[in-house]
Amino acid sequence: MMGAEEAKKEKKRELGFAVGLSLCAAIAFYFSTKATLHDLDYTSQIASALLHGHVGLREKPPDWLNEMIPWQGKYYSAFPLGAVLSMLPVALLQEIGLMQNFPGRVLAALIAGLSVYFFFGLAKAFGNDYCGLKGTAAARLARRIMLALFPIFGTWTWCNLGFGGAWQIALGLAVLGQAAALYYTLVRPSPFVAGAFFTLAFGNRTELLITIPLYLYLFWRQSNGKLQGTAVASGTVVDFSEGSSPPQAANAIGRTKLRQALREKAPMLMRFLILPAALALATAAYNFARFHSIFDFGYIHIPEVRDEPWYQHGLFSIHAIPWNIHTMLFQGFESIDYFPYIRPNGFGCSIFLATPFLCLLFRQGGRYKVVAWVAIALLTLVLWLHGNPGSWQFSYRYAMILLPWMFLLLTGNGPPNISLPEISLFAVSVAINAIATWQFLWTDQIQP
């Protein structure tokens, strides 16, 4: 009984600590950023239209919303339906008069704080439980705090999410959705809740759909319904008589175990898939209602996009790969003759220059190493195929969607206790991103 009470108290302590860390992160993010792009509220505008039963705007939008798509007398957004639905609470508050402008700064801070909460919890998938503040436990807790803060304050997320525009908020929601989906997959398995957060993620970044098999695999592996190597399955006896050759017997066992596994795990997998499937179908209907094609998201219809040189081979093309590789991995900083003496190009720089902590990705080991690298490889290929590597940004903003999977690698392939190399690289990464956030958001040193 005492053990159960102690465990309950432990959970409450950890919850309180996680909430406190999340709140501190949200406050720090809010006061360190300035939403210079908050007027670019494409998703909020369309969400307001949806409240009135329209999938587009009837009146011409302001000139600064130059990516609205004029089409058959209405104006549409190229953002997917999920990104629009994510802004319905904002539209509702604006509708009843409790909010006037798009709250990009507040939304970005909320996303940052919630992401830290789930990253802190996700570290438990590697056995680094919070268990007090003595000795090794304190070092483990310090490492969890560092790792939870890293994706927000140690990467290009800090600056890019801080811009507070619709594009950046969508990327932030994709990071948050993936972090929460992984948490409810690996730490507190709940297929329906994980599916809901995955829906939030891919609703804002459609390319994340390609990671669905990885979540299903993780749930399959996490489930407790593992079959024993017996000859009895669901009332069916596999005959190992003299007439059965060893290969035939092995095949029979394999087929029987697979059938039982499918019967046992299908409901779990369906609970994960139900909301993503519903949003996928709704998105198809949404696209068809606007552009008479379920696969047309409208991006190519944005005025003058077809004429831009980087899209001459289409929105996605192998011709775009070299430019994306250079921007993401090799593009450097510019030198200036005043503090801080270097500055990033406003159109991209290497993620490893922006975040030296990522050098630790290549350490040996890691519980989810294969799954994480597969996700990173698939998503990176899709990003590299995009005709434009991100335009106005710090580092390579699209790579924000890789961070939850990078988190799995970095948490799993390192020591259980915080180490000097990790502290050093984390401090340097935070410093670089703090300076970049200051240069982009609080000064006029970097201009489009």
Secondary structure, DSSP 8 states (H G I E B T S, - for coil): -HHHHHHHHHHHHHHHHHHHHHHHHHHHHHHH---TTTT--HHHHHHHHHHTT-SSBSS---TT-TT-EEETTEEE-SS-HHHHHHTHHHHHHHHTTS--S--HHHHHHHHHHHHHHHHHHHGGGGT-----SSTHHHHHHHHHHHHHHHHHHSSTHHHHHHT-SHHHHHHHHHHHHHHHHHHHHHTS--HHHHHHHHHHHHHH-GGGGGGHHHHHHHHHHH-S----S-SEETTEE----TTS-HHHHHHHHHHHHHHHHHHHHHHHHHHHHHHHHHHHHHHHHHHHHHHS-TT--SGGGSTTGGGSGGGTT-SB-GGGHHHHHIIIII--EEE-SSTTSEEE-TB---HHHH-GGGGGGGSS--TTHHHHHHHHHHHHHHHHHBSS--SSBSS-GGGGGGHHHHHHHHHHSS-SS--HHHHHHHHHHHHHHHHHHHHHHHSSSS--
